[in-house]
Amino acid sequence: MYFSLPDWSYPDYDGFTRDRKRYDYKQNPARFKKFQNYFQGQLNELSTKYNPDLVWFDGDWEHSGEEWQAKNILSDLRRVNQNIIINSRLNGHGDYDTPEQGVPVVKPSSPEWELCYTMNDSWGYQPYDNHYKSSNMIIRTLVDCISMGGNLLLDIGPKADGTIAPEQVKILKDLGCWTKKHSEAIYETQAGISEKHFNGKTAVSKDRKTLFLYLDYKTDEGILLSGIKSKVKNMQLVGGGEVKFANISASDYIFNIPLTDFDQDVTVIKVSFNEPVSLIEAKNEAISLKDLFTANKKLNSASYKLKKLAKTLDKGINIFNDTNLAADGMNFNANIKPLDQTVNNWVIKNAEALYKTTGGILAGHYQGNTALSADKQTLYLFVEGTPTGPIAIKGLKNNISRIRIVGEGTMLPHEIYNKLYWSKIPGIVYIPVPKDKLDPELTVIAVLLDSPIDLYREKVGAIESNL
């Protein structure tokens, strides 16, 4: 049950408009008491008559918990239903957090939380708000929440006659198809493992004997799961067949999925163990120039080695600093034989992203490895495989001057969602990458910023303004 604590239409509520109050409640406590009795009487009536399992309060920021009489509200509600659940918008007296619109960059501190989210930019139906997110974006947002142990509260804005806009119907149907197919990887899961172990989102079952891996890209170059101390019993596609895997070390696994078996939005792999999954803290092992450039016929394919290079650069270890590599890649010589020509060609092509670059941005802002130019004004994104939708950057405060694919110059557009013009919280930057411009080994995208990079990692709370 949704319940708005403020009631701007009630004549004895102190708030009237943004700029004007009906009265000062401190100067007229009897009038405010009349309002308290009014709205708490409504709550008690609803509670007694309908016995809700959950009350979703809103608008608590207009007064303190004491002024709302939050303790009294809770006492009355729990007298009827001792197991009732209350959201966080009762000034510190709730059971779970409710960040709104801004997808958290890092896992919220509250053990239980839900993201309150719209399909376009409006909570109610707005006929000319056509800034809809795609079904792919919504599904990936749900996965983002799952991976951090949260829920997604997705808004539907019906029209006045009760019908739902076709854009919203499509999103709901697509989301429903995905959740039906992948239900075991959604419900009753918990927050996943560190991104150091897998390039993608993850979640675990309650007993931690099952690890779910979420892939929003397609690749036939092998997918790596690293730093797993527990022995993998088997791997299986959720909604599909068995996945073959191989050990490449005591704690690292690699597996392949046929391109025809990937989900069009997010593919989920179920990894089973006989015991709760335990991890080995990832070591700061950098790939060496010799290992990178030496040609061999073993598992270390060019793509695999370049992914390790991206991880090395992301950690702030630039193995090219003592070489003759220039920003344009001209006249570069690795002086290694036998030379892996594919790797060598890739390095020359993408030299700009390797020349004097420093470590990447903190985890949570981008799914994958990154690097920064020496002046911190260009962010390099390493893109594995073929993304199922636009790649995303969260929490970027800077304005973007331009985006292009490194090594071949294609300029890319971008679109920002969830940026509320009056809020300091940045929206999400979505960048569509044309499939015909992807590098067969590893794509690098340069995001030129208007100033040295500035990132938002603070807690995302409720929207407190709708000016």
NUDRENVEX-196477 format. One record per residue (C-alpha): x, z, y; residue in three letters. Coordinates in pm, 1 decimal. Each point is the difference from the previous one (the first is absolute). Layout:
u X | w Z | v Y | residuo ALA
...
END
This chain:
u 0.0 | w 0.0 | v 0.0 | residuo MET
u 136.3 | w -101.9 | v 342.2 | residuo TYR
u -60.9 | w 249.9 | v 281.4 | residuo PHE
u 106.3 | w -37.9 | v 362.7 | residuo SER
u 81.1 | w 337.8 | v 154.3 | residuo LEU
u -49.0 | w -124.7 | v 359.5 | residuo PRO
u -352.9 | w -107.7 | v 88.0 | residuo ASP
u 22.4 | w -173.6 | v 337.4 | residuo TRP
u -376.6 | w -62.5 | v 8.1 | residuo SER
u -95.3 | w 366.5 | v -38.4 | residuo TYR
u -76.9 | w 151.2 | v 344.3 | residuo PRO
u 177.1 | w 330.8 | v -72.0 | residuo ASP
u 327.5 | w -155.7 | v -121.9 | residuo TYR
u 265.3 | w 29.7 | v 271.0 | residuo ASP
u 142.8 | w -350.3 | v -44.5 | residuo GLY
u -185.5 | w -291.6 | v 158.3 | residuo PHE
u 239.2 | w -285.8 | v 86.4 | residuo THR
u 375.8 | w -44.4 | v -0.1 | residuo ARG
u 21.1 | w 94.6 | v 369.3 | residuo ASP
u -284.8 | w 247.6 | v 37.6 | residuo ARG
u -119.8 | w 310.2 | v -179.0 | residuo LYS
u -347.2 | w 149.5 | v 24.1 | residuo ARG
u 145.5 | w 346.5 | v 57.6 | residuo TYR
u 304.0 | w 220.7 | v -61.9 | residuo ASP
u -70.3 | w 173.5 | v -329.7 | residuo TYR
u 225.8 | w 291.1 | v 98.9 | residuo LYS
u -215.7 | w 61.4 | v 305.8 | residuo GLN
u -325.1 | w -39.4 | v -191.2 | residuo ASN
u 55.9 | w 143.6 | v -351.4 | residuo PRO
u -373.2 | w 53.5 | v -59.2 | residuo ALA
u -66.3 | w -373.8 | v 35.9 | residuo ARG
u 287.0 | w -87.3 | v -233.9 | residuo PHE
u -126.9 | w 261.1 | v -246.2 | residuo LYS
u -333.2 | w -183.2 | v -1.5 | residuo LYS
u 186.0 | w -316.6 | v -102.9 | residuo PHE
u 193.4 | w 187.6 | v -270.3 | residuo GLN
u -323.0 | w 131.9 | v -149.1 | residuo ASN
u -150.6 | w -350.0 | v 18.5 | residuo TYR
u 269.1 | w -193.5 | v -183.7 | residuo PHE
u 73.3 | w 275.4 | v -251.4 | residuo GLN
u -373.1 | w 16.0 | v -74.3 | residuo GLY
u 11.8 | w -373.6 | v -72.9 | residuo GLN
u 296.5 | w 49.3 | v -234.5 | residuo LEU
u -171.0 | w 284.2 | v -183.8 | residuo ASN
u -318.0 | w -205.0 | v -42.2 | residuo GLU
u 192.8 | w -297.7 | v -138.0 | residuo LEU
u 206.6 | w 224.2 | v -223.5 | residuo SER
u -302.9 | w 179.9 | v -145.5 | residuo THR
u -210.9 | w -313.1 | v -42.5 | residuo LYS
u 262.5 | w -243.4 | v -133.6 | residuo TYR
u 289.5 | w 216.5 | v -125.3 | residuo ASN
u 273.9 | w -253.4 | v 90.6 | residuo PRO
u 323.5 | w -5.8 | v -199.6 | residuo ASP
u 202.4 | w -93.3 | v 308.7 | residuo LEU
u -51.6 | w 32.7 | v 374.2 | residuo VAL
u 195.6 | w -244.1 | v 214.8 | residuo TRP
u 23.4 | w 154.1 | v 348.6 | residuo PHE
u 99.9 | w -197.8 | v 307.1 | residuo ASP
u 80.1 | w 69.1 | v 365.8 | residuo GLY
u 153.8 | w 345.1 | v -46.3 | residuo ASP
u 258.4 | w -61.7 | v 276.2 | residuo TRP
u -256.9 | w 64.1 | v 275.2 | residuo GLU
u 11.7 | w 375.9 | v -70.1 | residuo HIS
u 209.4 | w 254.4 | v -187.3 | residuo SER
u -83.8 | w 128.9 | v -344.9 | residuo GLY
u -113.4 | w 326.9 | v 154.2 | residuo GLU
u -232.3 | w -181.2 | v 240.3 | residuo GLU
u -153.3 | w -202.4 | v -282.9 | residuo TRP
u -17.9 | w 326.2 | v -201.0 | residuo GLN
u 172.5 | w -179.6 | v -287.4 | residuo ALA
u 30.3 | w 310.0 | v -217.5 | residuo LYS
u -372.0 | w 62.0 | v 28.9 | residuo ASN
u -73.3 | w -365.9 | v -84.7 | residuo ILE
u 215.7 | w 19.1 | v -313.5 | residuo LEU
u -154.0 | w 329.9 | v -105.9 | residuo SER
u -352.5 | w -139.2 | v 28.8 | residuo ASP
u 83.7 | w -321.9 | v -186.3 | residuo LEU
u 181.4 | w 178.5 | v -282.7 | residuo ARG
u -282.1 | w 248.8 | v -38.2 | residuo ARG
u -209.0 | w -294.7 | v -122.2 | residuo VAL
u 277.3 | w -186.5 | v -183.7 | residuo ASN
u 323.3 | w 187.1 | v -64.8 | residuo GLN
u 169.6 | w -323.9 | v -113.8 | residuo ASN
u -82.6 | w -201.1 | v 311.8 | residuo ILE
u 284.4 | w -211.6 | v 139.8 | residuo ILE
u 66.6 | w -14.8 | v 374.9 | residuo ILE
u 215.0 | w -261.2 | v 173.7 | residuo ASN
u 273.7 | w 94.5 | v 246.8 | residuo SER
u -209.8 | w -48.6 | v 313.6 | residuo ARG
u -110.9 | w 360.1 | v 33.3 | residuo LEU
u 305.3 | w 108.9 | v 200.2 | residuo ASN
u 225.9 | w 113.5 | v -280.8 | residuo GLY
u -272.1 | w 124.9 | v -233.9 | residuo HIS
u -32.2 | w -307.8 | v -223.3 | residuo GLY
u 126.0 | w -88.3 | v -347.2 | residuo ASP
u 168.0 | w -337.5 | v 51.3 | residuo TYR
u 149.8 | w -223.1 | v 272.6 | residuo ASP
u -168.2 | w -306.1 | v 148.7 | residuo THR
u 248.0 | w -236.1 | v 172.4 | residuo PRO
u -192.3 | w -278.6 | v 171.3 | residuo GLU
u 78.3 | w -373.0 | v 29.3 | residuo GLN
u 380.1 | w 48.6 | v 3.1 | residuo GLY
u 129.0 | w -28.3 | v -357.3 | residuo VAL
u 249.3 | w 287.6 | v -42.6 | residuo PRO
u 364.8 | w -103.1 | v -10.9 | residuo VAL
u 89.5 | w 298.3 | v -215.7 | residuo VAL
u -213.1 | w 212.9 | v -228.8 | residuo LYS
u -214.7 | w 246.6 | v 198.5 | residuo PRO
u 93.3 | w 366.2 | v -41.6 | residuo SER
u -344.7 | w 97.4 | v -127.1 | residuo SER
u -26.8 | w -22.2 | v -382.4 | residuo PRO
u -339.7 | w -170.6 | v 40.8 | residuo GLU
u -72.3 | w -266.3 | v 262.5 | residuo TRP
u -194.8 | w -316.4 | v 65.2 | residuo GLU
u 59.7 | w -291.7 | v 233.0 | residuo LEU
u -307.4 | w -82.0 | v 211.1 | residuo CYS
u 12.1 | w -376.5 | v 43.2 | residuo TYR
u -204.0 | w -290.1 | v 134.8 | residuo THR
u -14.2 | w -359.4 | v -125.0 | residuo MET
u 32.5 | w -134.3 | v 353.9 | residuo ASN
u 60.5 | w 208.3 | v 315.2 | residuo ASP
u -345.6 | w 159.5 | v 25.2 | residuo SER
u -176.9 | w 286.5 | v -176.3 | residuo TRP
u -350.4 | w -127.5 | v 71.6 | residuo GLY
u -114.3 | w -360.9 | v -29.2 | residuo TYR
u 138.5 | w -212.0 | v 283.6 | residuo GLN
u -108.2 | w -366.7 | v -28.1 | residuo PRO
u 297.7 | w -135.6 | v 195.0 | residuo TYR
u 271.2 | w 211.8 | v -159.4 | residuo ASP
u 148.4 | w -264.7 | v -228.8 | residuo ASN
u 337.7 | w 170.3 | v -38.4 | residuo HIS
u -55.3 | w 60.3 | v -369.2 | residuo TYR
u 278.0 | w 97.3 | v -234.9 | residuo LYS
u 21.1 | w -216.8 | v -309.4 | residuo SER
u -102.8 | w 126.9 | v -342.4 | residuo SER
u 369.2 | w -8.6 | v -91.8 | residuo ASN
u 85.1 | w 233.7 | v 289.6 | residuo MET
u -277.3 | w 243.2 | v -93.7 | residuo ILE
u 101.7 | w 7.6 | v -368.1 | residuo ILE
u 363.7 | w 59.4 | v 95.0 | residuo ARG
u -108.7 | w 274.9 | v 240.6 | residuo THR
u -184.5 | w 169.2 | v -287.1 | residuo LEU
u 317.2 | w -23.7 | v -210.6 | residuo VAL
u 197.3 | w 148.4 | v 291.3 | residuo ASP
u -236.2 | w 299.7 | v 1.4 | residuo CYS
u 11.6 | w 37.9 | v -380.1 | residuo ILE
u 380.9 | w 0.2 | v 3.5 | residuo SER
u -0.1 | w 293.4 | v 243.7 | residuo MET
u -266.3 | w 194.6 | v -190.7 | residuo GLY
u -283.4 | w -78.3 | v 241.6 | residuo GLY
u -342.5 | w -160.1 | v 5.1 | residuo ASN
u -133.5 | w -290.6 | v 203.2 | residuo LEU
u -324.6 | w 53.6 | v 191.7 | residuo LEU
u -101.6 | w -357.1 | v 87.2 | residuo LEU
u -264.2 | w -48.9 | v 267.3 | residuo ASP
u -296.6 | w -234.6 | v -35.2 | residuo ILE
u -181.6 | w -92.8 | v 322.2 | residuo GLY
u -350.0 | w -123.1 | v -88.2 | residuo PRO
u -208.8 | w -204.4 | v 241.1 | residuo LYS
u -317.4 | w 141.1 | v 157.2 | residuo ALA
u -212.8 | w -147.8 | v -281.4 | residuo ASP
u 214.1 | w 165.4 | v -267.9 | residuo GLY
u 179.4 | w -316.3 | v -116.0 | residuo THR
u 378.7 | w -13.3 | v -18.0 | residuo ILE
u 210.2 | w -266.5 | v 172.2 | residuo ALA
u 127.4 | w -268.9 | v -243.3 | residuo PRO
u 362.0 | w 74.4 | v 95.0 | residuo GLU
u -48.5 | w 358.6 | v -113.5 | residuo GLN
u -185.8 | w -104.4 | v -315.2 | residuo VAL
u 295.0 | w -219.5 | v -102.6 | residuo LYS
u 250.2 | w 282.4 | v 53.9 | residuo ILE
u -215.5 | w 244.2 | v -198.8 | residuo LEU
u -46.8 | w -243.9 | v -289.2 | residuo LYS
u 371.8 | w -81.4 | v -15.6 | residuo ASP
u 88.7 | w 368.9 | v 20.0 | residuo LEU
u -255.8 | w 78.3 | v -270.5 | residuo GLY
u 146.5 | w -263.5 | v -233.7 | residuo CYS
u 348.1 | w 144.7 | v 44.6 | residuo TRP
u -104.0 | w 364.4 | v -44.9 | residuo THR
u -206.3 | w -80.3 | v -309.6 | residuo LYS
u 296.9 | w -172.2 | v -162.8 | residuo LYS
u 248.2 | w 272.8 | v 98.8 | residuo HIS
u -213.8 | w 314.9 | v -10.4 | residuo SER
u 242.1 | w 198.4 | v -218.3 | residuo GLU
u 272.3 | w -54.5 | v 262.2 | residuo ALA
u -223.9 | w 131.7 | v 280.1 | residuo ILE
u -214.7 | w 296.2 | v -99.5 | residuo TYR
u 159.6 | w 339.4 | v -71.1 | residuo GLU
u 348.9 | w -128.8 | v 76.2 | residuo THR
u 251.3 | w 187.9 | v 210.3 | residuo GLN
u 270.4 | w -98.9 | v 249.8 | residuo ALA
u 272.4 | w -212.7 | v -153.7 | residuo GLY
u 377.6 | w 11.8 | v -18.8 | residuo ILE
u 257.8 | w -75.7 | v 269.6 | residuo SER
u 34.1 | w -358.2 | v 118.1 | residuo GLU
u 366.8 | w 23.1 | v -103.3 | residuo LYS
u -107.8 | w -61.5 | v -359.2 | residuo HIS
u -226.3 | w -302.2 | v 46.2 | residuo PHE
u -63.9 | w -264.9 | v 264.1 | residuo ASN
u -373.0 | w 58.3 | v 27.9 | residuo GLY
u -259.2 | w 274.4 | v 7.1 | residuo LYS
u -38.4 | w 242.0 | v -292.5 | residuo THR
u -229.2 | w 276.8 | v -126.8 | residuo ALA
u -0.1 | w 234.1 | v -299.2 | residuo VAL
u -269.9 | w 138.4 | v -227.7 | residuo SER
u -91.3 | w 370.6 | v 16.9 | residuo LYS
u 219.6 | w 83.2 | v -300.6 | residuo ASP
u 278.0 | w -219.3 | v 149.2 | residuo ARG
u 40.1 | w -178.4 | v -334.2 | residuo LYS
u -118.4 | w -327.3 | v 150.3 | residuo THR
u 162.4 | w -177.6 | v 292.5 | residuo LEU
u -189.1 | w -277.4 | v 178.0 | residuo PHE
u 195.9 | w -270.8 | v 181.4 | residuo LEU
u -179.2 | w -209.9 | v 264.5 | residuo TYR
u 138.8 | w -344.1 | v 83.3 | residuo LEU
u -128.3 | w -193.6 | v 302.5 | residuo ASP
u 238.8 | w -286.6 | v -65.7 | residuo TYR
u 70.4 | w -241.1 | v -286.1 | residuo LYS
u 337.8 | w -74.7 | v -151.0 | residuo THR
u 150.4 | w -146.2 | v -315.9 | residuo ASP
u 346.1 | w 137.0 | v 78.8 | residuo GLU
u -48.2 | w 338.9 | v -166.4 | residuo GLY
u -142.2 | w 324.8 | v 139.0 | residuo ILE
u 217.6 | w 310.3 | v 11.3 | residuo LEU
u -98.4 | w 360.7 | v -69.7 | residuo LEU
u 299.9 | w 227.0 | v 49.5 | residuo SER
u 104.3 | w 363.9 | v -25.5 | residuo GLY
u -249.0 | w 87.5 | v -276.8 | residuo ILE
u 131.4 | w 287.0 | v -212.0 | residuo LYS
u -294.9 | w 0.8 | v -242.8 | residuo SER
u -6.3 | w -261.6 | v -273.2 | residuo LYS
u -263.7 | w -269.6 | v 51.9 | residuo VAL
u -238.5 | w -22.9 | v -296.1 | residuo LYS
u -170.4 | w -321.7 | v 105.7 | residuo ASN
u -111.0 | w -208.0 | v 297.1 | residuo MET
u -333.3 | w -174.2 | v 39.3 | residuo GLN
u -183.8 | w -198.3 | v 266.9 | residuo LEU
u -305.0 | w 194.8 | v 113.0 | residuo VAL
u -284.8 | w -229.9 | v -96.8 | residuo GLY
u 239.9 | w -212.2 | v -206.1 | residuo GLY
u 248.5 | w -9.6 | v -285.6 | residuo GLY
u 331.2 | w 157.0 | v -87.9 | residuo GLU
u 303.3 | w -41.9 | v 225.7 | residuo VAL
u 341.5 | w -53.7 | v -157.8 | residuo LYS
u 284.7 | w 200.1 | v 151.5 | residuo PHE
u 369.4 | w 59.3 | v -57.4 | residuo ALA
u 252.9 | w 270.8 | v 84.6 | residuo ASN
u 280.9 | w -111.2 | v 227.6 | residuo ILE
u 144.9 | w 351.6 | v 3.6 | residuo SER
u -93.8 | w 345.7 | v -126.4 | residuo ALA
u -250.0 | w 51.3 | v 283.2 | residuo SER
u -73.0 | w -351.6 | v 131.4 | residuo ASP
u -258.3 | w -243.0 | v -135.4 | residuo TYR
u -77.5 | w -362.0 | v 74.2 | residuo ILE
u -315.9 | w -185.8 | v -94.5 | residuo PHE
u -165.1 | w -335.4 | v 58.1 | residuo ASN
u -361.7 | w -104.4 | v 41.3 | residuo ILE
u -111.9 | w -361.8 | v -47.0 | residuo PRO
u -99.9 | w -141.5 | v 338.8 | residuo LEU
u -344.9 | w -82.0 | v -139.0 | residuo THR
u -60.7 | w 370.2 | v -78.4 | residuo ASP
u 49.8 | w 131.8 | v 353.9 | residuo PHE
u -307.8 | w 121.9 | v 186.0 | residuo ASP
u -73.6 | w -198.4 | v 315.4 | residuo GLN
u 20.9 | w 318.4 | v 209.3 | residuo ASP
u 174.8 | w 288.6 | v -176.0 | residuo VAL
u 125.7 | w -1.5 | v -358.9 | residuo THR
u 16.9 | w 338.8 | v -174.1 | residuo VAL
u 237.2 | w 89.4 | v -284.4 | residuo ILE
u -65.4 | w 310.4 | v -208.9 | residuo LYS
u 321.2 | w 167.4 | v -120.3 | residuo VAL
u -54.4 | w 260.1 | v -273.9 | residuo SER
u 223.4 | w 289.8 | v -101.6 | residuo PHE
u -16.2 | w 268.1 | v -272.0 | residuo ASN
u 77.5 | w 264.8 | v 261.0 | residuo GLU
u -58.9 | w 49.0 | v 373.1 | residuo PRO
u 214.0 | w -257.0 | v 177.6 | residuo VAL
u 327.6 | w 139.6 | v 131.7 | residuo SER
u 234.4 | w -177.8 | v 236.7 | residuo LEU
u 368.1 | w -29.7 | v 68.4 | residuo ILE
u 81.0 | w 21.0 | v 367.8 | residuo GLU
u 112.1 | w -345.2 | v 103.7 | residuo ALA
u 372.0 | w -19.1 | v 62.1 | residuo LYS
u 145.2 | w -164.6 | v 307.3 | residuo ASN
u 156.0 | w -274.2 | v -212.7 | residuo GLU
u 85.6 | w -305.3 | v 206.8 | residuo ALA
u 49.2 | w -338.3 | v -157.5 | residuo ILE
u 357.6 | w -116.6 | v 43.7 | residuo SER
u 109.2 | w -339.0 | v 130.1 | residuo LEU
u 146.7 | w -74.1 | v -342.1 | residuo LYS
u -320.9 | w 79.3 | v -186.8 | residuo ASP
u -204.7 | w -190.8 | v 257.0 | residuo LEU
u 199.6 | w -323.1 | v -1.6 | residuo PHE
u 137.5 | w -20.8 | v -353.5 | residuo THR
u -185.4 | w -253.5 | v -213.8 | residuo ALA
u -106.9 | w 113.6 | v -346.7 | residuo ASN
u -269.9 | w -78.5 | v -251.3 | residuo LYS
u -121.2 | w 356.4 | v -51.9 | residuo LYS
u -304.8 | w 171.0 | v 146.6 | residuo LEU
u 151.6 | w 5.7 | v 348.6 | residuo ASN
u -175.4 | w -310.5 | v 126.2 | residuo SER
u 35.8 | w -101.4 | v 364.3 | residuo ALA
u -342.0 | w 142.6 | v 85.9 | residuo SER
u 74.0 | w 332.7 | v -167.5 | residuo TYR
u 336.2 | w 31.6 | v 177.1 | residuo LYS
u -146.6 | w -90.3 | v 338.8 | residuo LEU
u -268.7 | w 266.9 | v -39.5 | residuo LYS
u 279.8 | w 250.2 | v -63.0 | residuo LYS
u 174.7 | w -131.2 | v 310.9 | residuo LEU
u -316.9 | w 54.3 | v 205.8 | residuo ALA
u -20.2 | w 356.4 | v -131.8 | residuo LYS
u 366.1 | w 54.2 | v 88.4 | residuo THR
u -51.0 | w -125.9 | v 355.7 | residuo LEU
u -316.8 | w 210.6 | v 36.8 | residuo ASP
u 207.8 | w 311.7 | v -76.2 | residuo LYS
u 239.1 | w -87.0 | v 281.5 | residuo GLY
u 284.3 | w -134.4 | v -213.2 | residuo ILE
u 109.4 | w -340.3 | v 127.5 | residuo ASN
u 245.1 | w -150.9 | v -248.3 | residuo ILE
u 67.0 | w -297.4 | v 231.5 | residuo PHE
u 158.9 | w 197.5 | v 283.4 | residuo ASN
u 353.7 | w -62.0 | v -130.3 | residuo ASP
u -51.9 | w -367.3 | v -81.6 | residuo THR
u 22.9 | w -314.7 | v 211.3 | residuo ASN
u -378.9 | w -38.2 | v 5.9 | residuo LEU
u -121.8 | w -115.2 | v 343.0 | residuo ALA
u -356.1 | w 10.8 | v 132.7 | residuo ALA
u -42.7 | w -372.9 | v -67.7 | residuo ASP
u 158.8 | w 16.0 | v -348.3 | residuo GLY
u 247.9 | w -275.3 | v 83.9 | residuo MET
u 329.6 | w -6.2 | v -192.7 | residuo ASN
u -94.2 | w 303.8 | v -207.5 | residuo PHE
u 212.1 | w 45.8 | v -310.8 | residuo ASN
u -61.7 | w 276.7 | v -252.4 | residuo ALA
u 334.1 | w -70.8 | v -173.6 | residuo ASN
u -154.8 | w 76.8 | v -338.9 | residuo ILE
u 12.6 | w -212.8 | v -313.7 | residuo LYS
u -198.4 | w -104.1 | v -194.5 | residuo PRO
u -233.2 | w -15.7 | v 299.8 | residuo LEU
u -375.7 | w 40.2 | v -25.4 | residuo ASP
u -89.2 | w -298.2 | v 217.0 | residuo GLN
u -365.3 | w 99.6 | v 34.8 | residuo THR
u 98.5 | w 336.6 | v 146.3 | residuo VAL
u 263.2 | w -159.2 | v 221.2 | residuo ASN
u -248.1 | w -252.9 | v 139.7 | residuo ASN
u -253.8 | w 276.6 | v 65.2 | residuo TRP
u 256.3 | w 212.1 | v 187.3 | residuo VAL
u 101.2 | w -291.5 | v 222.7 | residuo ILE
u -365.7 | w -87.0 | v 67.6 | residuo LYS
u -93.6 | w 361.7 | v 84.6 | residuo ASN
u 327.0 | w 104.2 | v 164.3 | residuo ALA
u -179.3 | w 109.9 | v 315.9 | residuo GLU
u -167.1 | w 283.5 | v -192.3 | residuo ALA
u 331.4 | w 108.2 | v -153.4 | residuo LEU
u 239.0 | w -22.8 | v 294.0 | residuo TYR
u 64.4 | w 348.7 | v 143.0 | residuo LYS
u -350.6 | w 114.8 | v -91.9 | residuo THR
u -65.5 | w 369.7 | v -53.4 | residuo THR
u -229.9 | w 200.8 | v -227.0 | residuo GLY
u -371.6 | w -67.1 | v -4.3 | residuo GLY
u -302.2 | w 195.3 | v 118.7 | residuo ILE
u -143.0 | w 308.1 | v -170.6 | residuo LEU
u -223.7 | w -37.8 | v -302.8 | residuo ALA
u -371.5 | w -38.1 | v 60.9 | residuo GLY
u 18.8 | w -249.7 | v 286.3 | residuo HIS
u 59.5 | w -304.2 | v -222.2 | residuo TYR
u -27.5 | w -52.7 | v -372.3 | residuo GLN
u 345.2 | w -117.6 | v -93.6 | residuo GLY
u 354.1 | w 2.0 | v 132.8 | residuo ASN
u 95.7 | w -55.5 | v 362.5 | residuo THR
u 303.6 | w -21.1 | v 228.3 | residuo ALA
u 50.3 | w 20.6 | v 375.3 | residuo LEU
u 218.9 | w -202.0 | v 233.9 | residuo SER
u 284.6 | w 185.1 | v 169.3 | residuo ALA
u -207.3 | w 39.1 | v 319.2 | residuo ASP
u -302.4 | w 126.6 | v -203.3 | residuo LYS
u -218.4 | w -264.4 | v 161.0 | residuo GLN
u -44.1 | w -231.7 | v -298.6 | residuo THR
u -161.1 | w 128.5 | v -317.6 | residuo LEU
u 80.3 | w -195.5 | v -315.7 | residuo TYR
u -258.4 | w 16.0 | v -279.2 | residuo LEU
u 98.7 | w -92.5 | v -355.8 | residuo PHE
u -300.4 | w -154.6 | v -175.6 | residuo VAL
u -1.0 | w -13.2 | v -379.4 | residuo GLU
u -196.1 | w -260.5 | v -191.4 | residuo GLY
u -319.3 | w -155.5 | v 135.4 | residuo THR
u -217.2 | w 244.9 | v 196.9 | residuo PRO
u -371.9 | w -9.7 | v -83.3 | residuo THR
u -84.8 | w 41.6 | v 368.6 | residuo GLY
u 170.1 | w 59.3 | v 335.6 | residuo PRO
u 288.1 | w 247.3 | v -7.3 | residuo ILE
u -52.9 | w 313.1 | v 207.8 | residuo ALA
u 194.6 | w 230.4 | v 233.0 | residuo ILE
u -148.2 | w 341.6 | v 77.7 | residuo LYS
u 75.0 | w 222.9 | v 297.0 | residuo GLY
u 189.9 | w -251.9 | v 215.2 | residuo LEU
u -23.7 | w 107.3 | v 365.3 | residuo LYS
u 192.3 | w -297.0 | v 141.0 | residuo ASN
u -144.5 | w -328.6 | v 114.0 | residuo ASN
u 108.4 | w -297.3 | v -208.3 | residuo ILE
u 174.1 | w -285.4 | v 181.0 | residuo SER
u 9.2 | w -241.0 | v -294.1 | residuo ARG
u 17.1 | w -16.1 | v -378.8 | residuo ILE
u 179.2 | w -263.2 | v -204.2 | residuo ARG
u 135.0 | w -68.2 | v -346.1 | residuo ILE
u 376.6 | w 46.5 | v -6.1 | residuo VAL
u 209.2 | w -298.8 | v -97.8 | residuo GLY
u -256.5 | w -269.9 | v 64.9 | residuo GLU
u -166.4 | w 95.5 | v 325.9 | residuo GLY
u -372.6 | w -14.7 | v -72.0 | residuo THR
u -184.3 | w 204.3 | v 264.4 | residuo MET
u -267.7 | w 229.0 | v -137.7 | residuo LEU
u -313.2 | w 137.7 | v 167.8 | residuo PRO
u -112.0 | w 360.9 | v -28.9 | residuo HIS
u -320.6 | w 190.2 | v 53.5 | residuo GLU
u -54.7 | w 368.1 | v 74.4 | residuo ILE
u -286.4 | w 198.1 | v -152.1 | residuo TYR
u -122.2 | w 353.2 | v 73.9 | residuo ASN
u 163.6 | w 22.5 | v 343.5 | residuo LYS
u -238.1 | w 196.1 | v 219.4 | residuo LEU
u 87.9 | w -85.0 | v 359.4 | residuo TYR
u -27.8 | w 357.4 | v 122.6 | residuo TRP
u 196.7 | w 152.0 | v -289.2 | residuo SER
u 375.4 | w 45.8 | v -29.3 | residuo LYS
u -17.5 | w -66.9 | v -374.5 | residuo ILE
u 124.7 | w -354.5 | v -76.5 | residuo PRO
u -205.5 | w -237.5 | v -207.7 | residuo GLY
u 123.8 | w -176.5 | v -312.7 | residuo ILE
u 194.2 | w -323.0 | v 51.4 | residuo VAL
u -98.3 | w -265.6 | v -255.7 | residuo TYR
u 226.6 | w -303.4 | v -42.4 | residuo ILE
u -117.7 | w -294.6 | v -212.3 | residuo PRO
u 287.9 | w -175.4 | v -176.8 | residuo VAL
u -57.7 | w -363.8 | v -111.4 | residuo PRO
u 65.8 | w -37.9 | v -372.4 | residuo LYS
u 193.1 | w -323.6 | v 50.6 | residuo ASP
u 247.3 | w 180.9 | v 226.5 | residuo LYS
u 87.6 | w 281.6 | v -242.8 | residuo LEU
u 355.0 | w 13.5 | v -130.7 | residuo ASP
u 10.8 | w -32.1 | v -381.6 | residuo PRO
u 236.6 | w 297.8 | v -21.3 | residuo GLU
u -85.7 | w 232.8 | v 289.8 | residuo LEU
u -160.4 | w -78.4 | v 336.6 | residuo THR
u 122.4 | w 159.7 | v 322.9 | residuo VAL
u -220.7 | w 26.5 | v 308.2 | residuo ILE
u 135.1 | w 90.3 | v 344.8 | residuo ALA
u -229.5 | w 195.7 | v 233.3 | residuo VAL
u 138.0 | w -6.6 | v 355.7 | residuo LEU
u -119.7 | w 297.5 | v 206.0 | residuo LEU
u -22.8 | w 50.9 | v 375.6 | residuo ASP
u 230.7 | w 306.0 | v -20.2 | residuo SER
u 190.6 | w 205.2 | v -258.5 | residuo PRO
u -236.3 | w 87.8 | v -283.3 | residuo ILE
u -234.7 | w 294.0 | v 51.6 | residuo ASP
u -215.7 | w 127.0 | v -287.5 | residuo LEU
u -303.7 | w 227.7 | v -23.5 | residuo TYR
u 4.7 | w 251.0 | v -286.9 | residuo ARG
u -225.4 | w 275.4 | v 135.6 | residuo GLU
u -315.8 | w 126.6 | v -164.9 | residuo LYS
u -302.1 | w -225.2 | v 51.9 | residuo VAL
u -309.2 | w 201.3 | v 91.7 | residuo GLY
u -360.1 | w -58.3 | v 94.0 | residuo ALA
u -97.7 | w -237.1 | v 279.3 | residuo ILE
u -78.1 | w 220.6 | v 299.6 | residuo GLU
u -100.1 | w -269.2 | v 247.7 | residuo SER
u -225.7 | w -301.5 | v -1.3 | residuo ASN
u 33.5 | w -102.9 | v 366.2 | residuo LEU
END
